[in-house]
Amino acid sequence: MSIRIYYDQINFRIRKAREIKRFLDKVIRDENKNPGDLVFILADDETVLKINSEFLKHDYYTDVIAFDKSEGGLVSGEVFISIDTVRVNAREYSCRLQEEVVRVMIHGVLHLCGYRDGSIEERRKMFEVQEEKVAQIRESLL
């Protein structure tokens, strides 16, 4: 199992990255799954837009894209995060940038665990679990 974080030419670094990786491991285990290889790539809007357009045929900016490579109960994949969009979201929701980055990391992990957000009901359930996890980590790390 390995959780790695890469920064693609951006001026931002996650504080307490080791502890956050341990927490993401716990998020996966709480879903009765096992962590595999997870890669988080933090990039700018244009990089994530290009990925969104090329692979998902979506021509719009987004904060997070998860590519699921999970097999069985082993959670693996790549999660691309646009630090530009996350920064805008943090201002809009009046929270710190670090918290919003961790929120979208959790969101990406939940997608890899099988959560979907295509319908209102799926979105509600995923948001509920996501915010429960953000509250847990906020108390100890954010």
Contacts in CASP RR format, 6 or more apart in sequence:
PFRMAT RR
TARGET T0000
AUTHOR 0000-0000-0000
METHOD contacts of the structure
MODEL  1
MSIRIYYDQINFRIRKAREIKRFLDKVIRDENKNPGDLVFILADDETVLK
INSEFLKHDYYTDVIAFDKSEGGLVSGEVFISIDTVRVNAREYSCRLQEE
VVRVMIHGVLHLCGYRDGSIEERRKMFEVQEEKVAQIRESLL
1 25 0 8 1.000
1 34 0 8 1.000
1 35 0 8 1.000
1 36 0 8 1.000
1 37 0 8 1.000
2 36 0 8 1.000
2 37 0 8 1.000
2 38 0 8 1.000
3 21 0 8 1.000
3 24 0 8 1.000
3 25 0 8 1.000
3 35 0 8 1.000
3 38 0 8 1.000
3 39 0 8 1.000
3 40 0 8 1.000
4 37 0 8 1.000
4 38 0 8 1.000
4 39 0 8 1.000
4 40 0 8 1.000
5 14 0 8 1.000
5 17 0 8 1.000
5 21 0 8 1.000
5 39 0 8 1.000
5 40 0 8 1.000
5 42 0 8 1.000
6 39 0 8 1.000
6 40 0 8 1.000
6 41 0 8 1.000
6 42 0 8 1.000
7 13 0 8 1.000
7 42 0 8 1.000
8 41 0 8 1.000
8 42 0 8 1.000
8 43 0 8 1.000
8 44 0 8 1.000
8 47 0 8 1.000
9 43 0 8 1.000
9 44 0 8 1.000
10 42 0 8 1.000
10 43 0 8 1.000
10 44 0 8 1.000
10 83 0 8 1.000
12 42 0 8 1.000
12 83 0 8 1.000
12 97 0 8 1.000
12 101 0 8 1.000
14 20 0 8 1.000
14 42 0 8 1.000
14 98 0 8 1.000
14 101 0 8 1.000
14 102 0 8 1.000
15 98 0 8 1.000
16 141 0 8 1.000
19 140 0 8 1.000
19 141 0 8 1.000
20 102 0 8 1.000
20 105 0 8 1.000
20 137 0 8 1.000
20 141 0 8 1.000
23 133 0 8 1.000
23 136 0 8 1.000
23 137 0 8 1.000
23 141 0 8 1.000
24 35 0 8 1.000
24 38 0 8 1.000
24 105 0 8 1.000
24 106 0 8 1.000
24 109 0 8 1.000
25 35 0 8 1.000
27 106 0 8 1.000
27 109 0 8 1.000
27 110 0 8 1.000
27 113 0 8 1.000
27 133 0 8 1.000
28 34 0 8 1.000
28 35 0 8 1.000
28 75 0 8 1.000
28 109 0 8 1.000
28 112 0 8 1.000
28 113 0 8 1.000
29 35 0 8 1.000
31 75 0 8 1.000
31 110 0 8 1.000
31 113 0 8 1.000
33 70 0 8 1.000
33 73 0 8 1.000
33 74 0 8 1.000
33 75 0 8 1.000
33 113 0 8 1.000
34 73 0 8 1.000
34 74 0 8 1.000
34 75 0 8 1.000
35 74 0 8 1.000
35 75 0 8 1.000
36 74 0 8 1.000
36 75 0 8 1.000
36 76 0 8 1.000
37 69 0 8 1.000
37 76 0 8 1.000
37 77 0 8 1.000
38 75 0 8 1.000
38 76 0 8 1.000
38 77 0 8 1.000
38 78 0 8 1.000
38 79 0 8 1.000
38 109 0 8 1.000
38 112 0 8 1.000
39 77 0 8 1.000
39 78 0 8 1.000
39 79 0 8 1.000
40 78 0 8 1.000
40 79 0 8 1.000
40 81 0 8 1.000
40 105 0 8 1.000
41 78 0 8 1.000
41 79 0 8 1.000
41 80 0 8 1.000
41 81 0 8 1.000
42 81 0 8 1.000
42 83 0 8 1.000
42 101 0 8 1.000
43 80 0 8 1.000
43 81 0 8 1.000
43 82 0 8 1.000
43 83 0 8 1.000
44 82 0 8 1.000
44 83 0 8 1.000
44 84 0 8 1.000
45 61 0 8 1.000
45 82 0 8 1.000
45 84 0 8 1.000
45 85 0 8 1.000
47 80 0 8 1.000
47 82 0 8 1.000
48 61 0 8 1.000
48 62 0 8 1.000
48 65 0 8 1.000
48 80 0 8 1.000
48 81 0 8 1.000
48 82 0 8 1.000
48 85 0 8 1.000
49 59 0 8 1.000
49 60 0 8 1.000
49 61 0 8 1.000
49 62 0 8 1.000
49 82 0 8 1.000
51 65 0 8 1.000
51 80 0 8 1.000
52 58 0 8 1.000
52 59 0 8 1.000
52 60 0 8 1.000
52 61 0 8 1.000
52 62 0 8 1.000
52 65 0 8 1.000
53 59 0 8 1.000
55 65 0 8 1.000
55 67 0 8 1.000
56 65 0 8 1.000
61 82 0 8 1.000
61 84 0 8 1.000
61 85 0 8 1.000
62 82 0 8 1.000
62 85 0 8 1.000
63 81 0 8 1.000
63 82 0 8 1.000
63 85 0 8 1.000
63 86 0 8 1.000
63 89 0 8 1.000
63 104 0 8 1.000
64 79 0 8 1.000
64 80 0 8 1.000
64 81 0 8 1.000
64 82 0 8 1.000
64 104 0 8 1.000
64 105 0 8 1.000
64 107 0 8 1.000
64 108 0 8 1.000
65 79 0 8 1.000
65 80 0 8 1.000
66 77 0 8 1.000
66 78 0 8 1.000
66 79 0 8 1.000
66 80 0 8 1.000
66 108 0 8 1.000
66 109 0 8 1.000
66 111 0 8 1.000
66 112 0 8 1.000
67 77 0 8 1.000
67 78 0 8 1.000
67 79 0 8 1.000
67 80 0 8 1.000
68 76 0 8 1.000
68 77 0 8 1.000
68 111 0 8 1.000
68 112 0 8 1.000
68 114 0 8 1.000
69 76 0 8 1.000
69 77 0 8 1.000
69 78 0 8 1.000
70 76 0 8 1.000
70 77 0 8 1.000
70 112 0 8 1.000
70 113 0 8 1.000
70 114 0 8 1.000
75 109 0 8 1.000
75 112 0 8 1.000
75 113 0 8 1.000
76 112 0 8 1.000
77 112 0 8 1.000
79 105 0 8 1.000
79 108 0 8 1.000
79 109 0 8 1.000
79 112 0 8 1.000
81 101 0 8 1.000
81 104 0 8 1.000
81 105 0 8 1.000
83 101 0 8 1.000
86 97 0 8 1.000
86 100 0 8 1.000
86 101 0 8 1.000
86 104 0 8 1.000
87 97 0 8 1.000
87 100 0 8 1.000
89 100 0 8 1.000
90 96 0 8 1.000
90 97 0 8 1.000
90 99 0 8 1.000
90 100 0 8 1.000
93 100 0 8 1.000
95 103 0 8 1.000
96 142 0 8 1.000
98 142 0 8 1.000
99 134 0 8 1.000
99 138 0 8 1.000
99 142 0 8 1.000
102 134 0 8 1.000
102 137 0 8 1.000
102 141 0 8 1.000
102 142 0 8 1.000
103 130 0 8 1.000
103 134 0 8 1.000
106 130 0 8 1.000
106 133 0 8 1.000
106 134 0 8 1.000
106 137 0 8 1.000
107 126 0 8 1.000
107 130 0 8 1.000
110 126 0 8 1.000
110 129 0 8 1.000
110 130 0 8 1.000
111 117 0 8 1.000
115 122 0 8 1.000
115 125 0 8 1.000
115 126 0 8 1.000
115 129 0 8 1.000
116 122 0 8 1.000
116 126 0 8 1.000
117 123 0 8 1.000
117 126 0 8 1.000
117 127 0 8 1.000
END
